[in-house]
Amino acid sequence: MKKILIYTIAILGLTACISNDIPYPVLVPNITEMQVEGSSSVDINYEKRTVTIHMPETADLRKVDIRSVKIDTDVATSSVEITGIHDFTKSGFSVTFRVYADEYLWRINAVREIERYFTVKGQIGSSAIDPENCRVVVNVSKKTDLKNIEVTSLKLGPKDGIAVYSPALSQIVGSSIDLSSPYKVDVTAFDVKETWRIYAEVVESSVTIGKVNAWTTEAYVSSTGVMGMENGFQYRKKGADTWTDVPETDITSDGGSFTANIKGLSPETDYEVIAYCGN
């Protein structure tokens, strides 16, 4: 008798020992493109796995329409439907992509780019505006009557009459308000109300130099002064007798903040600079 049966058993035994230990390929799903109705831009951060949709200030964040989204792999499944209309008034939303046994979390958010400003007569420097905490801080001099400060401009919400203010803008701008304690302004837009608080901070000096950025033959100098007054700079070589005025064309202003571009300097030379406000 031939020993065919013995060899067959041996082959079957070897076959039973084979295991499938080949791993799945590692595929990390990334959002590569997103089209959003009316957006000004869409920023995608692959390291943080976030998408930030930038909307104009006239947009209603309750109805953000994501038209399309592209993922760089076809095998990923998402936990939620990304396309469609979403409400971003409070926060964004998370989406989990699953590839085989792995999961990857992405965060999608939308922000509205709102130009905000607040100015008063005789303020020093630019107002500090904190949208996250709805706070405004304006600097004034020691001589200012905090109970009688004239407001020259105010915009804390969307433009084109979308935002409703309480008190009304007509009661604030061009009038005097009491900033001896926080002044409260309610701003309502798209059925969302924000309560802003405006603070006045008294500073010792009417003019200060904040930052100097010197290069080989030029320098940028930033300062704060009283808005509405003549603000400027003078400079000289260290130890020289006379000062040189920085031309007005080389000075840019933003309220009570102003910056000079001082040109034509000599390399490896020490200079002195002063900022002035009025007299």
Beta strands, then each sheet from edge to edge (+ up, - down):
strand 1: 31-36
strand 2: 41-45
strand 3: 50-56
strand 4: 64-71
strand 5: 77-78
strand 6: 84-86
strand 7: 93-99
strand 8: 102-113
strand 9: 117-120
strand 10: 124-130
strand 11: 135-140
strand 12: 149-155
strand 13: 164-166
strand 14: 176-177
strand 15: 183-189
strand 16: 192-202
strand 17: 208-214
strand 18: 219-224
strand 19: 231-237
strand 20: 244-245
strand 21: 251-254
strand 22: 257-262
strand 23: 271-277
sheet 1: 1+ 4- 6+
sheet 2: 2+ 3- 8- 7+ 5-
sheet 3: 9+ 12- 14+
sheet 4: 10+ 11- 16- 15+ 13-
sheet 5: 17+ 18- 22+ 21-
sheet 6: 20+ 19- 23+
end
